[in-house]
Amino acid sequence: MAVARNLDRFPPDFMFSLSNEEFDILKFHFGTSSWCGTRKLPRAFTEQGVAMLSSV
């Protein structure tokens, strides 16, 4: 939620959204329940993006 409110602070090369295929692979890998839906695809962060998250 904090990231969504501060999108202008994150350069596009520090963060990206996962594709449907990538998200399905992660759900399978971690054994996440498939019955719980999501409205938006999750975001992934580069090393620099994770460092920026600590300031949000």
Secondary structure, DSSP 8 states (H G I E B T S, - for coil): -HHHHTGGGS-GGGEEE--HHHHHHHHHHHT--SSS--SS--EEE-HHHHHHHTT-
